[in-house]
Amino acid sequence: MTVPQILAELGGVSRRTFCRWRELEQGPAAFKLPNGELRVWRSDFAAWLRGLEGAAAA
């Protein structure tokens, strides 16, 4: 998934917020392509969301 796709699925979270989550190691696992763009595997994104849901329920 691209960063814009992730932001859209999160309901309009800003790119800066997403970058801050990554800085704090609280965002989904991501990797950089040779051109410097970030990508996230959809399965990693889904697992990250499930983890947030679990933490909110506790």
C-alpha beads as a LAMMPS data file, in Angstrom:
LAMMPS data file: protein, C-alpha beads

58 atoms
57 bonds

1 atom types
1 bond types

-500.0 500.0 xlo xhi
-500.0 500.0 ylo yhi
-500.0 500.0 zlo zhi

Masses

1 110.0

Atoms # bond

1 1 1 0.000 0.000 0.000
2 1 1 1.154 3.535 -0.639
3 1 1 1.116 6.185 2.067
4 1 1 -1.845 8.020 0.456
5 1 1 -3.812 4.734 0.410
6 1 1 -3.080 4.189 4.100
7 1 1 -4.081 7.744 5.005
8 1 1 -7.348 7.366 3.094
9 1 1 -8.155 4.085 4.854
10 1 1 -7.483 5.737 8.207
11 1 1 -10.099 8.365 7.457
12 1 1 -7.955 11.346 6.634
13 1 1 -5.054 11.096 9.091
14 1 1 -2.414 13.615 8.040
15 1 1 0.834 12.521 6.443
16 1 1 2.717 14.253 9.271
17 1 1 0.854 12.184 11.869
18 1 1 1.702 9.000 9.968
19 1 1 5.373 10.034 9.803
20 1 1 5.371 10.809 13.525
21 1 1 3.941 7.348 14.279
22 1 1 6.791 5.874 12.268
23 1 1 9.362 8.006 14.137
24 1 1 7.955 6.717 17.425
25 1 1 7.823 3.143 16.042
26 1 1 4.064 3.072 16.631
27 1 1 2.985 2.806 12.986
28 1 1 2.681 -0.203 10.722
29 1 1 5.838 -1.894 9.473
30 1 1 6.985 -0.186 6.281
31 1 1 9.794 -0.522 3.792
32 1 1 11.408 1.866 1.341
33 1 1 11.582 1.280 -2.378
34 1 1 14.791 2.161 -4.256
35 1 1 13.192 5.490 -5.247
36 1 1 12.673 6.346 -1.552
37 1 1 8.891 5.866 -1.438
38 1 1 7.382 3.997 1.493
39 1 1 5.211 0.931 1.108
40 1 1 3.326 -1.176 3.650
41 1 1 2.156 -4.716 3.033
42 1 1 -1.627 -4.859 3.343
43 1 1 -1.289 -7.806 5.761
44 1 1 1.026 -5.734 8.021
45 1 1 -1.423 -2.831 7.892
46 1 1 -4.341 -5.104 8.833
47 1 1 -2.340 -6.662 11.698
48 1 1 -1.403 -3.191 12.978
49 1 1 -5.067 -2.130 12.931
50 1 1 -6.085 -5.306 14.785
51 1 1 -3.452 -4.518 17.398
52 1 1 -4.911 -1.036 17.864
53 1 1 -8.396 -2.488 18.233
54 1 1 -7.147 -4.938 20.854
55 1 1 -5.417 -2.185 22.809
56 1 1 -8.543 -0.014 22.719
57 1 1 -10.711 -2.865 24.019
58 1 1 -8.402 -3.572 26.965

Bonds

1 1 1 2
2 1 2 3
3 1 3 4
4 1 4 5
5 1 5 6
6 1 6 7
7 1 7 8
8 1 8 9
9 1 9 10
10 1 10 11
11 1 11 12
12 1 12 13
13 1 13 14
14 1 14 15
15 1 15 16
16 1 16 17
17 1 17 18
18 1 18 19
19 1 19 20
20 1 20 21
21 1 21 22
22 1 22 23
23 1 23 24
24 1 24 25
25 1 25 26
26 1 26 27
27 1 27 28
28 1 28 29
29 1 29 30
30 1 30 31
31 1 31 32
32 1 32 33
33 1 33 34
34 1 34 35
35 1 35 36
36 1 36 37
37 1 37 38
38 1 38 39
39 1 39 40
40 1 40 41
41 1 41 42
42 1 42 43
43 1 43 44
44 1 44 45
45 1 45 46
46 1 46 47
47 1 47 48
48 1 48 49
49 1 49 50
50 1 50 51
51 1 51 52
52 1 52 53
53 1 53 54
54 1 54 55
55 1 55 56
56 1 56 57
57 1 57 58
